[in-house]
Amino acid sequence: MSCSRAFKWFIIVLVPLTLAWRLSVSSYIKASQPGEEPERLAAENVARFLGRNHFIVNNIEEVVFGMKLVRVSAGRCQMRVALSSSRGWHRDLVAKMAEPGDETFLVYGGRIYSEQPMWLTVSGFLWSRFLSELGLGDSSRPVINVIATPDCEARRLPWSELG
């Protein structure tokens, strides 16, 4: 049985594009209605990490649209750790939370950045959604914004333990 050239192109090009479109739309719909569970678990994981590093967890709260904020202290050190959107939605809000003289940085994948590496965090988000759509679990990495007083020396913490 032979197929026409147009039908072959349809199979080779349009079917994969249709599937990709369907995955991206369903990922967008799921992302625009974020569930609390992953954000809450990530905030609790960060709070446990900071507790292991001799900080007292004062509060975990939701600031806006799923963004969790973990407040910790140790002596004169005051730190706020915001788990923000991998798509950069919370960048301006986090920047406004910092006081003059505060140390600010971002942790993603266990590495420290001075500002959010958008290509890295967005591609990580999309890859995680793709794997989730295939039923292979959620492998998303939190975007961790740290705002700390200078007494904290927050960059010295073993952030790589968070992955």
NUKOLLUM-987896 format. One record per residue (C-alpha): residue number from 1; residue in three letters; y, x, z. Coordinates in nm, 2 decimals, always signed. Each point is the difference from the previous one (the first is absolute). Example, Ala and Ser with C-alpha at 12.3 -4.5 7.8 and 13.67 -1.06 7.14 Angstrom:
<recs>
   k   r      v      u      w
   1 Ala  -0.45  +1.23  +0.78
   2 Ser  +0.34  +0.14  -0.07
</recs>
This chain:
<recs>
   k   r      v      u      w
   1 Met  +0.00  +0.00  +0.00
   2 Ser  +0.34  +0.14  -0.09
   3 Cys  +0.33  -0.08  +0.15
   4 Ser  +0.34  -0.01  -0.16
   5 Arg  +0.25  +0.28  +0.06
   6 Ala  +0.24  -0.24  +0.17
   7 Phe  -0.27  -0.12  +0.24
   8 Lys  -0.08  +0.37  +0.10
   9 Trp  +0.37  +0.06  +0.07
  10 Phe  +0.00  -0.31  +0.21
  11 Ile  -0.29  +0.12  +0.21
  12 Ile  +0.13  +0.36  +0.03
  13 Val  +0.37  -0.08  +0.07
  14 Leu  +0.06  -0.36  +0.11
  15 Val  -0.29  -0.05  +0.24
  16 Pro  +0.09  +0.30  +0.22
  17 Leu  +0.37  -0.09  -0.01
  18 Thr  -0.08  -0.36  +0.10
  19 Leu  -0.21  +0.12  +0.29
  20 Ala  +0.27  +0.25  +0.11
  21 Trp  +0.26  -0.28  -0.02
  22 Arg  -0.22  -0.23  +0.22
  23 Leu  -0.04  +0.27  +0.26
  24 Ser  +0.37  +0.08  +0.01
  25 Val  +0.10  -0.36  +0.04
  26 Ser  -0.25  -0.07  +0.27
  27 Ser  +0.10  +0.32  +0.18
  28 Tyr  +0.36  -0.11  -0.02
  29 Ile  -0.07  -0.34  +0.14
  30 Lys  -0.20  +0.15  +0.29
  31 Ala  +0.27  +0.27  +0.06
  32 Ser  +0.28  -0.26  +0.01
  33 Gln  -0.19  -0.18  +0.28
  34 Pro  -0.09  +0.29  +0.23
  35 Gly  -0.25  -0.06  +0.26
  36 Glu  +0.07  +0.11  +0.35
  37 Glu  -0.34  +0.16  +0.07
  38 Pro  +0.04  +0.34  -0.19
  39 Glu  +0.35  +0.05  +0.13
  40 Arg  -0.10  -0.08  +0.36
  41 Leu  -0.30  +0.23  -0.02
  42 Ala  +0.21  +0.28  -0.14
  43 Ala  +0.26  -0.04  +0.28
  44 Glu  -0.27  +0.00  +0.27
  45 Asn  -0.15  +0.32  -0.16
  46 Val  +0.35  +0.17  +0.01
  47 Ala  +0.05  -0.12  +0.36
  48 Arg  -0.35  +0.15  +0.10
  49 Phe  +0.09  +0.33  -0.18
  50 Leu  +0.33  +0.03  +0.19
  51 Gly  -0.17  -0.09  +0.33
  52 Arg  -0.25  +0.28  -0.06
  53 Asn  +0.30  +0.23  -0.04
  54 His  +0.15  -0.09  +0.34
  55 Phe  +0.24  -0.27  -0.10
  56 Ile  +0.04  -0.33  +0.18
  57 Val  -0.01  -0.29  -0.24
  58 Asn  +0.28  -0.23  +0.10
  59 Asn  -0.02  -0.27  -0.26
  60 Ile  -0.15  -0.10  -0.33
  61 Glu  +0.20  -0.26  -0.19
  62 Glu  +0.04  -0.15  -0.34
  63 Val  +0.35  +0.08  -0.13
  64 Val  +0.00  -0.18  -0.33
  65 Phe  -0.24  -0.11  -0.28
  66 Gly  -0.31  +0.17  +0.15
  67 Met  +0.17  +0.32  +0.10
  68 Lys  -0.13  +0.11  +0.34
  69 Leu  +0.20  +0.22  +0.23
  70 Val  -0.16  +0.20  +0.28
  71 Arg  +0.23  +0.12  +0.27
  72 Val  -0.12  +0.29  +0.22
  73 Ser  +0.15  +0.24  +0.25
  74 Ala  -0.08  +0.32  +0.19
  75 Gly  +0.26  +0.12  +0.24
  76 Arg  +0.33  +0.02  -0.18
  77 Cys  -0.17  -0.05  -0.34
  78 Gln  +0.04  -0.34  -0.16
  79 Met  -0.18  -0.07  -0.32
  80 Arg  -0.02  -0.29  -0.24
  81 Val  -0.28  -0.01  -0.25
  82 Ala  +0.03  -0.26  -0.28
  83 Leu  -0.29  -0.08  -0.22
  84 Ser  +0.18  -0.10  -0.32
  85 Ser  -0.08  -0.12  -0.35
  86 Ser  -0.16  +0.24  -0.24
  87 Arg  +0.22  -0.15  -0.27
  88 Gly  +0.32  +0.12  +0.18
  89 Trp  +0.13  -0.35  +0.11
  90 His  +0.08  +0.12  +0.35
  91 Arg  +0.17  +0.34  -0.08
  92 Asp  +0.36  -0.11  +0.06
  93 Leu  -0.09  -0.19  +0.31
  94 Val  -0.18  +0.30  +0.15
  95 Ala  +0.30  +0.23  -0.09
  96 Lys  +0.24  -0.24  +0.18
  97 Met  -0.22  +0.01  +0.31
  98 Ala  +0.06  +0.37  +0.05
  99 Glu  +0.29  +0.11  +0.23
 100 Pro  +0.21  +0.31  -0.07
 101 Gly  -0.19  +0.31  +0.11
 102 Asp  -0.35  -0.17  -0.03
 103 Glu  -0.27  +0.19  -0.18
 104 Thr  -0.14  -0.22  -0.28
 105 Phe  -0.30  +0.06  -0.23
 106 Leu  -0.29  -0.18  -0.16
 107 Val  -0.37  +0.06  +0.03
 108 Tyr  -0.23  -0.11  -0.28
 109 Gly  -0.36  +0.11  -0.04
 110 Gly  +0.04  +0.24  +0.30
 111 Arg  +0.28  +0.19  -0.17
 112 Ile  +0.37  +0.01  +0.11
 113 Tyr  +0.28  -0.09  -0.25
 114 Ser  +0.37  +0.00  +0.04
 115 Glu  +0.02  -0.32  -0.21
 116 Gln  -0.25  -0.25  -0.14
 117 Pro  -0.20  +0.14  -0.29
 118 Met  +0.01  -0.33  -0.20
 119 Trp  -0.24  +0.11  -0.28
 120 Leu  -0.25  +0.10  +0.26
 121 Thr  +0.03  -0.31  +0.22
 122 Val  +0.01  -0.25  -0.28
 123 Ser  -0.29  +0.15  -0.19
 124 Gly  -0.19  +0.01  +0.33
 125 Phe  +0.08  -0.37  +0.06
 126 Leu  -0.11  -0.10  -0.35
 127 Trp  -0.33  +0.21  +0.02
 128 Ser  -0.08  -0.16  +0.34
 129 Arg  +0.06  -0.35  -0.15
 130 Phe  -0.22  +0.08  -0.30
 131 Leu  -0.28  +0.12  +0.23
 132 Ser  +0.04  -0.31  +0.21
 133 Glu  -0.02  -0.22  -0.31
 134 Leu  -0.33  +0.16  -0.09
 135 Gly  -0.13  -0.07  +0.35
 136 Leu  -0.01  +0.37  +0.10
 137 Gly  +0.21  -0.05  +0.32
 138 Asp  +0.36  +0.07  +0.09
 139 Ser  +0.08  +0.37  +0.00
 140 Ser  +0.38  -0.04  +0.03
 141 Arg  +0.20  +0.27  +0.19
 142 Pro  +0.29  -0.10  +0.22
 143 Val  +0.35  +0.12  -0.08
 144 Ile  +0.12  +0.13  +0.34
 145 Asn  +0.37  +0.05  +0.06
 146 Val  +0.09  +0.20  +0.31
 147 Ile  +0.33  -0.02  +0.17
 148 Ala  +0.02  +0.23  +0.30
 149 Thr  +0.25  +0.15  +0.24
 150 Pro  +0.03  +0.38  -0.03
 151 Asp  -0.19  +0.04  +0.33
 152 Cys  -0.32  -0.12  -0.16
 153 Glu  -0.07  +0.28  -0.24
 154 Ala  -0.19  -0.28  -0.19
 155 Arg  -0.08  +0.21  -0.31
 156 Arg  -0.23  +0.22  +0.22
 157 Leu  -0.24  -0.29  +0.07
 158 Pro  -0.33  +0.02  -0.18
 159 Trp  +0.09  -0.28  -0.25
 160 Ser  -0.29  +0.11  -0.23
 161 Glu  -0.23  -0.18  +0.25
 162 Leu  +0.13  -0.33  -0.13
 163 Gly  -0.13  +0.08  -0.35
</recs>
